[in-house]
Amino acid sequence: MSANDYPSRILNAGSSTTSNSYGGADWSNITDALWRYMRRDFSDFDSELERIYPRTSPDMIRRTVPWLYRLCRELATFYVRPPARVFIDPATGEQFPPAVLKRIDSIYRGAGVNSAMRTAHEHLIGMGNAVLMVVPVVTGTMRGIRILQPPPHYQAFSLSNVLSHDERDATEWWVRVPIKKHTALEGSGTNWATAYITPDQAYWVDGPSSVEDSGFFFEDKSNPIGRVPVVVLRNSEPGMGEGVFGPAPEDLLHASRSVCFGYTDVGHVARYQGFGQAVVRGVSENMAADIQVGPEQIIGLPDNEADFSFASPKPDLAGLQNTLDAYMRAIIAGNGMNPDTMLKSSGITALSKIVERADREVERRRQSEAFKRAEQQIYNLIRSWVNALNKAEVLPAAKVEIEFREPYLPADPLHDAQATKMLIDMGLTSAIEEVAKRNGLTHDEARTRVERYRTEQAEVWAVAEQLRADAEAVEMGALNLVVDDA
């Protein structure tokens, strides 16, 4: 069999991009709608409601549910507590001196790295993709960096290799960002423009005439760091030829719409069909309009053929609600969580609450490797910009190791303290490690704090011992000073 003798079914002429994959017909629309839902913007639901109920939607009371917003908050917890970063010299394998670490910490705090990473985690949960763009900030004599989080559907790219999924292979990148108005003639509100970035250039290609064809990073349109300064995170790997973005999670969009539709429909049915409708027969329209219904009202009918009653359709609201609840449980379980722990908690003890959260912890750990890679790339970009802005080696090359701090779980303080002491006595942990975990510190920072605690405690005991010695040396009559050795 020759190389040309392949089964015809594997030949796929033309584009094979699916609708919810990058480049597909619906990818941008799905991502844009998810972007709105996770920010509690229900304009997509309003549009869908008007499309399905063109006549009655204006009279319908919206019962929106921020389901996607809550899902993002439940799962995006890597940066709720500051993680512990360790910057290691690749040449020696040791941490950098305190002066270098202090400089890095100052830059990270100024750039708001933890806040940017927390937002990126929420984007990753809600839209399936997240982008971090590190750009320089030059204002007068001030030079620094800023981390942007443009939504994925505001961007486009071109890679050096069609099979690559790595943003470092980007040869061209387009991003839509808001800009400041320069003249009153440009109108009110926010003006937007599109920036074009390559490994050696960055400038505006679309927008108001005042910025078009001017530099994005610098006035000379240069990009001195030699790469497109973006870091991409994704929940699912792209298919071959789909670039750096994974597919848009269309199921999350369906769920967000369905939950809002479900509760709105239940409310609408209850509003229009959940009451008794007065029905009168055998009288004229004018007489019917004059009938007063309510307490202390008497209804008089003109003859025996007239009739007055109440009619109620008795809608199956319980059945509608049960169907909606079952669907919500299904979509929550489909996203890797126990429905009971997101809708309500039945745990009483600290242990039961930990067990309840085990499912979402597993789901989050699947993303930890992606964020460890992102942390390294973020440092590399920050280092490149800081050194380029200062025209000197301000930040050295470093390997970034990160330990994510688990969110605080409620526990009984006495049992928690006893368990910690037992673990320390058994050699399974140390006081330094526990302080690091509780306060989100590096190992060296925790060591310094523990040493300070012990020094202060020793000073207190020294004062107590001196007071006891002084008391024993003085005749105090009936008054005795007692200091418990424990």
C-alpha positions in Angstrom: 0.0 0.0 0.0 1.4 3.4 -1.0 1.3 6.5 1.1 -1.5 7.8 -1.1 -3.7 4.8 -0.4 -5.4 6.1 2.7 -9.1 5.7 3.7 -11.2 8.4 2.3 -13.0 9.0 5.6 -9.9 10.6 7.2 -9.7 13.2 4.4 -11.3 16.3 5.6 -11.1 19.0 2.9 -11.4 22.6 4.0 -11.7 23.9 7.5 -12.4 21.3 10.2 -12.8 23.8 13.1 -15.8 23.1 15.3 -18.1 26.0 16.2 -17.0 26.3 19.9 -13.3 26.0 19.1 -11.1 29.0 18.4 -11.7 30.2 14.9 -15.1 28.5 14.8 -18.4 30.4 14.1 -19.6 30.6 17.7 -16.4 30.7 19.8 -16.3 34.5 20.2 -20.0 34.7 20.8 -20.0 31.9 23.5 -17.0 33.4 25.2 -18.5 36.9 25.2 -21.7 35.7 26.7 -19.8 33.8 29.4 -17.7 36.9 30.1 -20.9 38.8 30.8 -22.5 36.1 33.0 -19.4 35.8 35.2 -19.5 39.5 35.8 -23.2 39.4 36.7 -24.2 41.0 33.4 -27.4 39.4 32.2 -27.8 41.2 28.9 -27.4 37.9 27.0 -30.4 36.5 29.0 -32.5 39.5 28.2 -31.8 39.1 24.5 -32.6 35.4 24.6 -35.8 36.1 26.5 -36.9 38.7 23.9 -36.2 36.2 21.1 -38.2 33.4 22.7 -41.0 35.5 24.1 -41.2 38.5 21.7 -44.7 39.6 22.9 -44.7 38.8 26.6 -41.1 39.3 27.6 -41.5 43.0 28.5 -44.1 42.0 31.2 -42.0 39.2 32.6 -40.2 39.7 35.9 -36.6 38.5 35.5 -35.4 36.0 38.0 -31.7 35.9 37.3 -29.3 33.6 39.2 -25.5 34.5 39.3 -24.7 30.8 38.9 -21.5 31.2 36.9 -20.3 33.9 39.1 -20.7 31.6 42.1 -19.0 28.7 40.3 -16.0 30.8 39.6 -15.8 31.9 43.2 -16.1 28.3 44.5 -13.3 26.9 42.4 -10.9 29.9 41.8 -9.2 29.8 45.2 -5.5 29.4 44.5 -4.9 33.1 45.3 -7.5 33.7 47.9 -4.7 33.4 50.4 -1.3 34.7 49.1 0.8 31.8 47.9 4.4 31.2 49.0 6.9 31.8 46.1 10.5 30.7 46.3 12.9 32.3 43.8 15.9 30.0 43.2 19.2 30.8 41.4 19.4 28.2 38.5 23.2 28.2 38.7 23.5 27.4 42.5 20.1 25.9 43.3 19.9 28.2 46.3 17.6 31.1 47.1 18.6 34.6 46.2 20.0 37.0 48.9 17.4 38.9 50.9 18.1 42.1 49.0 17.1 40.5 45.7 14.0 38.8 47.2 12.9 42.2 48.7 13.2 43.8 45.3 11.2 41.1 43.6 8.5 41.3 46.4 8.3 45.1 45.9 7.8 44.7 42.1 5.2 41.9 42.6 3.2 44.0 45.1 3.3 47.1 42.9 2.1 45.2 39.9 -0.6 43.4 41.9 0.4 40.0 40.7 -1.7 38.0 43.2 -4.8 40.0 42.3 -4.2 39.5 38.5 -3.6 35.8 39.0 -6.8 35.4 41.1 -8.8 37.1 38.3 -7.1 34.9 35.7 -8.2 31.8 37.7 -11.8 33.0 37.6 -11.6 33.6 33.9 -10.2 30.1 33.4 -13.2 28.6 35.3 -15.8 30.8 33.6 -14.6 31.0 30.0 -12.2 28.0 29.7 -9.3 30.3 28.8 -7.5 33.2 30.5 -4.8 35.6 29.3 -2.3 37.6 31.3 -0.5 40.4 29.4 2.5 42.1 30.9 3.0 45.6 29.6 5.3 48.5 30.6 4.2 51.6 32.3 6.2 54.8 31.7 4.9 58.1 33.1 7.5 60.8 33.5 10.3 59.5 35.6 8.3 56.5 36.8 8.9 53.1 35.2 7.1 49.9 36.0 4.9 47.1 34.7 1.2 46.4 34.7 -0.6 43.1 34.2 -3.7 43.2 32.1 -6.4 40.5 31.8 -8.1 41.1 28.5 -10.9 38.5 27.8 -9.9 35.9 25.2 -12.5 37.0 22.6 -10.9 40.5 22.5 -7.7 38.9 21.0 -6.4 37.1 17.9 -3.0 35.6 17.1 -0.7 34.0 14.5 1.8 31.3 15.4 5.1 30.4 13.8 4.0 26.8 13.7 0.4 25.8 13.0 0.7 22.8 15.3 2.0 24.8 18.2 -0.2 25.5 21.3 2.5 27.7 23.0 2.0 31.5 23.1 5.7 31.9 23.1 5.6 30.9 19.4 3.3 33.9 18.6 4.6 36.0 15.7 1.6 38.4 15.7 -1.0 39.3 18.3 -4.0 41.6 18.2 -5.7 42.8 21.4 -8.6 45.2 21.8 -8.2 47.5 24.8 -9.8 50.7 26.1 -7.9 54.0 25.7 -8.2 57.4 27.1 -10.1 60.1 25.1 -7.9 62.8 23.7 -10.4 65.3 22.4 -14.0 66.2 23.2 -15.0 65.5 19.6 -14.4 61.8 20.1 -17.6 61.5 22.2 -18.4 60.3 25.7 -17.9 56.9 27.2 -15.0 54.5 26.6 -13.0 54.6 23.4 -11.5 51.3 22.2 -8.6 50.6 19.9 -6.8 47.5 18.6 -3.1 47.0 19.3 -0.8 44.9 17.1 2.1 43.2 18.8 5.0 41.3 17.3 8.3 40.2 18.9 9.9 43.4 17.9 7.1 45.9 17.4 3.9 47.1 19.1 1.6 49.8 17.8 -2.1 50.7 17.3 -3.7 49.6 14.1 -7.3 50.6 14.7 -9.0 53.3 16.8 -9.3 57.0 17.0 -7.1 59.0 14.6 -5.2 60.4 17.6 -3.6 57.0 18.4 -3.8 55.0 15.1 -0.4 54.0 13.9 1.3 55.3 17.1 3.3 53.1 19.5 1.5 50.8 22.0 4.4 50.3 24.4 6.6 53.2 23.4 6.4 56.1 21.0 9.0 54.4 18.7 6.7 51.3 18.3 9.4 49.1 19.7 9.1 45.9 21.7 12.5 45.4 23.3 11.9 42.1 25.1 11.8 40.0 21.8 8.5 38.2 22.4 4.7 38.8 22.6 4.3 39.5 26.4 1.3 37.2 27.0 0.7 34.1 29.2 -2.3 31.8 28.3 -4.1 29.4 30.6 -6.7 27.0 29.4 -8.9 24.3 30.9 -8.8 22.0 27.8 -6.1 21.5 25.3 -6.8 22.9 21.8 -7.1 20.6 18.9 -4.5 20.4 16.2 -4.3 23.7 14.4 -6.5 25.5 16.9 -3.6 27.6 18.4 -3.3 28.6 22.0 -7.0 28.8 23.1 -9.0 25.8 24.2 -12.7 25.3 23.2 -15.3 27.6 24.8 -17.3 25.7 27.4 -20.7 25.9 25.7 -22.3 23.8 28.4 -21.7 26.6 30.9 -23.5 29.1 28.7 -26.4 26.7 28.3 -26.5 26.2 32.1 -26.4 30.0 32.8 -29.3 30.6 30.4 -31.3 27.6 31.5 -31.1 28.4 35.2 -32.3 32.0 34.6 -35.0 30.8 32.2 -36.2 28.1 34.6 -36.7 30.5 37.6 -38.2 33.2 35.4 -40.7 30.7 33.9 -41.6 29.4 37.3 -42.2 32.9 38.6 -44.2 33.9 35.5 -46.4 30.8 35.7 -47.0 31.4 39.4 -47.8 35.0 38.8 -50.4 34.5 36.0 -51.7 31.0 36.8 -51.3 30.6 40.5 -54.4 32.6 41.6 -58.1 32.2 41.3 -59.6 34.0 38.3 -63.1 35.4 38.8 -65.5 34.1 36.1 -69.1 35.4 35.7 -71.7 34.1 33.2 -75.1 35.3 32.2 -74.5 39.0 32.7 -73.5 41.9 30.4 -69.9 43.1 30.2 -70.8 46.3 31.9 -72.5 44.5 34.8 -69.5 42.2 35.1 -67.1 45.2 35.3 -69.1 46.6 38.2 -68.9 43.5 40.4 -66.8 44.1 43.5 -64.8 41.1 44.7 -63.3 40.9 48.2 -64.0 40.8 51.9 -67.3 42.3 53.0 -68.6 42.4 49.4 -71.9 40.8 48.3 -72.3 39.7 44.7 -75.9 39.8 43.4 -76.8 38.1 40.2 -79.9 39.1 38.1 -81.4 35.7 37.5 -80.9 32.0 38.1 -79.0 31.4 34.8 -76.2 33.8 35.9 -73.3 32.2 37.6 -70.2 33.4 39.4 -67.2 31.3 40.3 -63.4 31.2 40.5 -61.3 29.2 38.1 -57.7 28.2 38.8 -55.4 26.3 36.3 -53.5 24.8 39.3 -50.1 24.8 37.5 -47.6 22.1 38.6 -45.1 24.5 40.2 -43.7 21.7 42.3 -43.0 19.7 39.2 -41.3 22.6 37.4 -39.2 23.4 40.5 -38.1 19.7 40.8 -37.1 19.6 37.2 -35.1 22.8 37.6 -33.4 21.5 40.8 -32.5 18.2 39.1 -30.9 20.1 36.2 -28.9 22.3 38.5 -27.6 19.3 40.4 -26.6 17.7 37.1 -24.6 20.7 35.8 -22.9 21.3 39.2 -21.9 17.6 39.3 -20.7 17.9 35.7 -18.3 20.6 36.8 -16.6 18.4 39.3 -18.4 19.4 42.5 -20.8 17.9 44.9 -24.2 19.6 44.3 -25.1 19.5 48.0 -22.0 21.5 49.0 -22.6 24.3 46.5 -26.3 24.6 47.1 -26.2 24.1 50.8 -23.9 22.5 53.4 -25.0 19.7 55.7 -21.7 19.4 57.4 -21.6 20.0 61.2 -18.1 19.1 62.3 -14.9 20.5 60.8 -14.1 17.0 59.4 -17.4 16.7 57.6 -16.9 20.1 56.0 -13.4 19.0 54.8 -14.9 15.8 53.3 -17.6 17.9 51.6 -15.0 20.0 49.9 -12.8 17.1 48.7 -14.4 17.0 45.3 -13.7 20.6 44.4 -10.1 20.3 45.7 -9.5 17.5 43.2 -10.9 19.7 40.4 -8.6 22.6 41.4 -5.5 20.5 41.7 -5.9 19.6 38.0 -5.2 23.2 37.3 -2.3 23.7 39.6 0.4 22.7 37.0 -1.0 25.2 34.6 -0.6 28.0 37.2 2.9 26.9 38.2 3.9 27.2 34.5 2.1 30.6 34.4 4.0 31.8 37.5 7.3 31.0 35.8 6.3 32.8 32.6 5.0 35.8 34.5 8.4 36.2 36.3 10.3 35.8 33.0 8.2 38.6 31.4 8.5 40.9 34.5 12.2 40.3 34.5 12.5 41.1 30.8 10.5 44.4 31.1 12.3 45.6 34.3 15.7 45.0 32.8 14.7 46.6 29.5 13.3 49.7 31.2 16.3 50.1 33.4 18.8 49.0 30.7 20.6 46.9 33.3 20.4 43.5 34.9 18.1 44.5 37.8 16.4 41.1 38.1 18.3 37.9 37.6 17.2 34.7 35.9 15.3 32.6 38.4 13.4 29.4 38.8 10.0 30.0 40.5 8.7 27.4 42.9 5.2 28.1 44.3 3.1 26.6 47.0 -0.6 27.4 47.0 -2.2 28.0 50.4 -5.4 26.1 50.9 -8.4 28.2 51.8 -9.2 28.4 55.5 -11.5 25.6 56.7 -13.5 26.1 59.9 -12.1 23.9 62.8 -12.3 23.7 66.5 -9.4 25.8 67.8 -8.5 23.5 70.6 -8.5 20.3 68.5 -6.6 22.1 65.7 -3.9 23.2 68.1 -3.6 19.8 69.7 -3.4 18.1 66.2 -0.7 20.6 65.1 1.3 19.9 68.2 1.1 16.2 67.7 2.3 16.5 64.1 5.2 18.6 65.2 6.1 16.1 68.0 6.0 13.2 65.5 8.3 15.1 63.1 5.7 15.3 60.3 5.9 19.0 60.2 7.5 21.9 62.1 6.4 25.2 63.7 8.0 27.0 60.8 6.0 25.1 58.2 2.7 25.6 60.1 3.3 29.4 60.4 4.1 29.5 56.7 0.8 27.7 55.8 -1.3 29.8 58.2 0.0 33.2 57.0 1.0 32.6 53.4 4.7 33.1 54.0 7.9 31.7 52.5 9.9 29.3 54.5 12.5 32.0 55.4 9.8 34.5 56.3 8.2 32.0 58.6 11.5 31.1 60.2 12.1 34.8 61.0 8.6 35.1 62.5 9.0 31.9 64.6 12.3 33.1 65.9 10.8 36.4 66.9 7.9 34.6 68.6 10.3 32.5 70.6 12.5 35.5 71.5 9.5 37.4 72.8 8.3 34.4 74.7 11.7 34.0 76.3 11.7 37.6 77.3 8.3 37.3 78.9 9.4 34.2 80.9 12.5 36.0 82.0 10.5 38.9 83.4 8.2 36.4 85.2 11.1 34.6 86.7 12.6 37.9 87.9 9.3 38.9 89.5 9.1 35.6 91.3 12.7 35.9 92.6 12.0 39.5 93.8 8.8 38.3 95.6 10.7 35.5 97.4 13.4 37.9 98.6 10.9 40.3 100.2 8.8 39.6 103.2 5.3 40.0 101.8 3.1 38.9 104.7 -0.1 37.4 103.6 0.4 38.5 100.0 2.2 35.9 97.8 2.9 36.2 94.1 2.4 32.9 92.3 3.7 32.2 88.9 2.6 29.0 87.2 5.5 27.1 85.8 3.3 25.6 83.1 
